[in-house]
């Protein structure tokens, strides 16, 4: 219960920032729109390739490569806009204003580093996918699935902190990894998000919001189909409207989750960074966490 309470406290503070400075939310919205466009564009050649050469070893290899490229591009899109969110939050907390022009300039500066992070995430994703496709029921296969699943979970959590290191401190992937490892090893922060139940609260709210969208979509689609008196045209219109309503709710839930998780890890990194600086300077004065995180830890 305390974990939920802390997560809720952080949530209110993080979204309080977003309501005061609307720029903080823009990259999450852009990421969703661009990601959808990339998915649609990428699925078309995958579908054509599967239709013509799918079902044999060569075709499956080509599809795997194309799928890997699509995953890589999606990671690039996610990290570019998440990096902008990181810098906007950093600017808001340090200067009182998150500026889009500065965030965009920083992302362009660190674009190559973001590409390396996306490549590493793609490799982890493909390892997990390969292990999951291996459905042999033996100890080795089971261990491989478990290990790659754990690797993806740990890497996803690490990437949330690697990105602030890249964007805020202008580090490459290697240095960012070392920085995150040093922070973790010296206990400057708790990587486990469960301490401040942000993931739980965010996941619960996103789920509830998506379910509300699903219910409304079902009521609209089913209602129009029921009152249509068997009219195919009206039934189709109802289904289309219902689908749009559901996806609209799902999109809002995605933006909500993306911004909240990025804000949480950015605040964690900023806090760890300031604690590290204070220790290096020999200061014994406790370092106060950024306002959203401080409220959650109170």
C-alpha positions as CSV (number, residue, x, y, z in Angstrom):
1,X,0.0,0.0,0.0
2,X,2.9,2.4,0.8
3,X,4.4,1.6,-2.6
4,X,1.1,2.6,-4.3
5,X,0.9,5.7,-2.2
6,X,4.4,6.8,-3.2
7,X,3.8,6.0,-6.8
8,X,0.6,8.1,-6.7
9,X,2.5,11.0,-5.1
10,X,5.1,11.0,-7.8
11,X,2.4,10.8,-10.5
12,X,0.7,13.9,-9.2
13,X,3.9,15.9,-9.1
14,X,5.1,14.7,-12.5
15,X,1.9,15.6,-14.2
16,X,1.8,18.9,-12.3
17,X,5.0,19.8,-14.1
18,X,3.4,18.7,-17.4
19,X,0.4,20.9,-16.9
20,X,2.5,23.9,-16.0
21,X,4.8,23.4,-19.1
22,X,2.9,21.7,-21.9
23,X,6.2,21.3,-23.9
24,X,7.1,18.4,-21.6
25,X,4.3,16.3,-23.2
26,X,4.9,17.1,-26.8
27,X,7.7,14.5,-27.5
28,X,5.6,11.7,-26.1
29,X,2.8,12.7,-28.5
30,X,5.2,13.0,-31.4
31,X,6.7,9.6,-30.6
32,X,3.3,7.9,-30.8
33,X,2.4,9.5,-34.1
34,X,5.7,8.9,-35.8
35,X,5.9,5.4,-34.4
36,X,2.5,4.6,-35.9
37,X,3.6,5.9,-39.3
38,X,6.8,3.9,-39.2
39,X,4.9,0.8,-38.2
40,X,2.4,1.2,-41.1
41,X,5.2,1.9,-43.6
42,X,7.3,-1.0,-42.3
43,X,4.5,-3.6,-42.3
44,X,3.8,-3.1,-46.0
45,X,7.1,-4.5,-47.3
46,X,7.1,-7.2,-44.6
47,X,3.6,-8.3,-45.9
48,X,4.7,-8.3,-49.5
49,X,7.9,-10.2,-48.7
50,X,6.0,-12.9,-46.7
51,X,3.5,-13.3,-49.6
52,X,6.1,-13.9,-52.2
53,X,9.0,-15.7,-50.4
54,X,7.7,-16.6,-46.9
55,X,7.6,-20.1,-45.7
56,X,11.2,-21.2,-46.6
57,X,14.5,-20.7,-44.9
58,X,15.7,-17.9,-47.2
59,X,12.4,-16.1,-46.9
60,X,12.3,-16.4,-43.1
61,X,15.9,-15.0,-43.0
62,X,14.9,-12.0,-45.1
63,X,11.8,-11.5,-43.0
64,X,13.9,-11.7,-39.8
65,X,16.4,-9.1,-41.1
66,X,13.5,-6.8,-42.2
67,X,11.8,-7.2,-38.9
68,X,15.0,-6.4,-37.1
69,X,15.4,-3.2,-39.1
70,X,11.8,-2.2,-38.3
71,X,12.4,-2.8,-34.6
72,X,15.6,-0.8,-34.7
73,X,13.8,2.2,-36.4
74,X,11.1,2.0,-33.7
75,X,13.7,2.1,-31.0
76,X,15.4,5.1,-32.6
77,X,12.0,6.9,-32.7
78,X,11.3,6.0,-29.1
79,X,14.8,7.1,-27.8
80,X,14.9,10.3,-29.9
81,X,11.6,11.6,-28.4
82,X,12.3,10.2,-25.0
83,X,15.6,12.0,-25.0
84,X,13.8,15.2,-25.8
85,X,11.5,14.6,-22.8
86,X,14.5,13.9,-20.6
87,X,16.1,17.2,-21.5
88,X,12.9,19.1,-21.2
89,X,12.4,17.8,-17.7
90,X,16.0,18.6,-16.9
91,X,15.5,22.1,-18.2
92,X,12.3,22.6,-16.2
93,X,13.8,21.4,-13.0
94,X,17.1,23.3,-13.3
95,X,15.9,26.5,-15.1
96,X,12.1,26.5,-14.6
97,X,11.4,26.1,-18.3
98,X,11.8,23.2,-20.7
99,X,12.6,24.5,-24.2
100,X,11.9,22.5,-27.3
101,X,14.6,24.2,-29.3
102,X,17.3,23.2,-26.7
103,X,15.9,19.7,-26.4
104,X,15.9,19.2,-30.2
105,X,19.5,20.6,-30.4
106,X,20.7,18.1,-27.7
107,X,19.1,15.2,-29.5
108,X,20.7,16.1,-32.8
109,X,24.1,16.4,-30.9
110,X,23.6,12.9,-29.4
111,X,22.0,11.2,-32.4
112,X,24.8,8.8,-33.0
113,X,24.8,7.7,-29.4
114,X,21.1,7.2,-29.5
115,X,21.6,5.0,-32.6
116,X,24.0,2.8,-30.6
117,X,21.5,2.5,-27.8
118,X,18.8,1.6,-30.3
119,X,21.1,-1.0,-31.9
120,X,21.9,-2.6,-28.4
121,X,18.1,-2.7,-27.6
122,X,17.4,-4.3,-31.0
123,X,20.0,-7.0,-30.3
124,X,18.5,-7.7,-26.9
125,X,15.0,-7.8,-28.4
126,X,16.0,-10.2,-31.2
127,X,17.8,-12.5,-28.7
128,X,14.6,-12.7,-26.6
129,X,12.5,-13.3,-29.8
130,X,14.8,-16.1,-31.0
131,X,14.6,-17.8,-27.6
132,X,10.8,-17.5,-27.4
133,X,10.4,-19.0,-30.9
134,X,12.4,-22.0,-29.7
135,X,9.5,-24.1,-28.3
136,X,11.6,-27.2,-27.4
137,X,10.6,-28.4,-24.0
138,X,14.0,-29.1,-22.6
139,X,16.0,-27.6,-19.8
140,X,18.4,-25.6,-22.1
141,X,15.6,-24.0,-24.1
142,X,13.7,-23.1,-20.9
143,X,16.7,-21.6,-19.3
144,X,17.4,-19.6,-22.5
145,X,13.9,-18.2,-22.5
146,X,14.1,-17.3,-18.9
147,X,17.6,-15.7,-19.3
148,X,16.7,-13.6,-22.3
149,X,13.4,-12.5,-20.7
150,X,15.4,-11.4,-17.6
151,X,18.0,-9.7,-19.8
152,X,15.3,-7.7,-21.7
153,X,13.7,-6.6,-18.4
154,X,17.1,-5.5,-16.9
155,X,18.1,-3.8,-20.2
156,X,14.9,-1.9,-20.5
157,X,15.3,-0.6,-17.0
158,X,19.0,0.3,-17.7
159,X,18.1,2.0,-20.9
160,X,15.8,4.4,-19.0
161,X,18.9,5.6,-17.1
162,X,21.4,5.4,-19.9
163,X,19.4,7.9,-22.0
164,X,19.6,10.6,-19.3
165,X,23.3,10.0,-19.1
166,X,23.6,10.5,-22.8
167,X,21.4,13.6,-23.0
168,X,22.2,15.4,-19.8
169,X,25.9,14.6,-19.5
170,X,26.8,14.0,-23.2
171,X,28.1,10.5,-22.7
172,X,28.4,7.7,-25.3
173,X,26.9,4.2,-24.8
174,X,30.0,2.8,-23.1
175,X,30.4,5.7,-20.7
176,X,26.7,5.7,-20.0
177,X,26.7,2.1,-19.1
178,X,29.7,2.6,-16.8
179,X,27.9,5.6,-15.2
180,X,24.7,3.6,-14.5
181,X,26.7,0.7,-13.2
182,X,28.7,3.0,-10.8
183,X,25.5,4.6,-9.6
184,X,23.9,1.3,-9.0
185,X,27.0,-0.3,-7.3
186,X,27.4,2.7,-4.9
187,X,23.7,2.6,-4.0
188,X,23.1,6.2,-5.1
189,X,19.7,5.2,-6.2
190,X,17.3,2.2,-6.2
191,X,17.0,1.0,-9.8
192,X,14.0,-1.1,-8.8
193,X,11.0,0.9,-9.7
194,X,8.9,-1.0,-7.2
195,X,10.2,1.2,-4.3
196,X,8.2,4.1,-5.6
197,X,5.5,2.0,-7.2
198,X,5.4,4.2,-10.4
199,X,5.2,1.2,-12.7
200,X,2.4,-0.3,-10.8
201,X,0.3,2.9,-10.6
202,X,1.1,3.8,-14.2
203,X,0.2,0.3,-15.5
204,X,-3.0,0.2,-13.5
205,X,-4.2,3.6,-14.7
206,X,-3.3,2.8,-18.3
207,X,-5.1,-0.5,-18.1
208,X,-8.2,1.1,-16.6
209,X,-8.2,3.9,-19.2
210,X,-7.8,1.3,-22.0
211,X,-10.7,-0.8,-20.6
212,X,-12.9,2.3,-20.4
213,X,-12.1,3.0,-24.1
214,X,-12.9,-0.6,-24.9
215,X,-16.3,-0.5,-23.1
216,X,-17.3,2.8,-24.7
217,X,-16.2,1.4,-28.1
218,X,-18.3,-1.7,-27.6
219,X,-21.3,0.3,-26.5
220,X,-21.1,2.6,-29.6
221,X,-20.3,-0.2,-32.1
222,X,-22.8,-2.7,-30.6
223,X,-25.4,0.0,-30.0
224,X,-25.4,1.2,-33.6
225,X,-25.4,-2.4,-34.9
226,X,-28.4,-3.2,-32.6
227,X,-30.5,-0.2,-33.7
228,X,-29.5,-0.5,-37.3
229,X,-32.2,-3.0,-38.0
230,X,-29.8,-5.2,-39.9
231,X,-28.3,-2.4,-42.0
232,X,-24.8,-3.4,-42.9
233,X,-23.7,0.2,-43.6
234,X,-24.8,1.5,-40.2
235,X,-23.2,-1.5,-38.5
236,X,-19.9,-0.8,-40.3
237,X,-20.0,2.8,-39.3
238,X,-20.6,1.8,-35.7
239,X,-17.6,-0.6,-35.7
240,X,-15.4,2.1,-37.3
241,X,-16.4,4.7,-34.7
242,X,-16.0,2.2,-31.9
243,X,-12.5,1.3,-33.1
244,X,-11.5,5.0,-33.3
245,X,-12.7,5.6,-29.8
246,X,-10.8,2.6,-28.5
247,X,-7.5,3.6,-30.2
248,X,-7.9,7.2,-29.0
249,X,-8.1,5.9,-25.4
250,X,-5.2,3.5,-26.0
251,X,-3.1,6.4,-27.5
252,X,-3.7,8.6,-24.4
253,X,-2.8,5.6,-22.1
254,X,0.4,5.2,-24.1
255,X,1.4,8.9,-23.8
256,X,0.6,8.8,-20.1
257,X,2.8,5.8,-19.5
258,X,5.7,7.0,-21.7
259,X,5.9,10.4,-20.1
260,X,5.5,9.2,-16.5
261,X,8.2,6.5,-16.8
262,X,10.6,8.9,-18.5
263,X,10.0,11.5,-15.9
264,X,10.6,9.0,-13.1
265,X,13.9,7.8,-14.4
266,X,15.1,11.3,-15.3
267,X,14.4,12.5,-11.7
268,X,16.3,9.4,-10.4
269,X,19.3,10.2,-12.6
270,X,19.3,13.9,-11.7
271,X,19.2,13.0,-8.0
272,X,22.0,10.4,-8.3
273,X,24.1,12.9,-10.3
274,X,23.7,15.6,-7.6
275,X,24.5,13.0,-4.8
276,X,27.6,12.0,-6.7
277,X,28.8,15.6,-7.1
278,X,28.2,16.3,-3.4
279,X,30.2,13.2,-2.4
280,X,33.1,14.2,-4.7
281,X,33.1,17.6,-3.1
282,X,33.1,16.1,0.4
283,X,29.8,17.6,1.4
284,X,27.9,15.9,4.2
285,X,24.7,17.8,3.6
286,X,21.9,15.5,2.4
287,X,21.0,16.1,-1.2
288,X,17.3,16.7,-1.7
289,X,15.7,14.8,-4.6
290,X,14.0,16.6,-7.4
291,X,10.5,17.8,-6.4
292,X,8.4,15.0,-7.9
293,X,10.7,12.3,-6.5
294,X,11.0,14.1,-3.2
295,X,7.3,14.1,-2.7
296,X,7.1,10.4,-3.4
297,X,9.9,9.6,-0.9
298,X,8.5,11.8,1.8
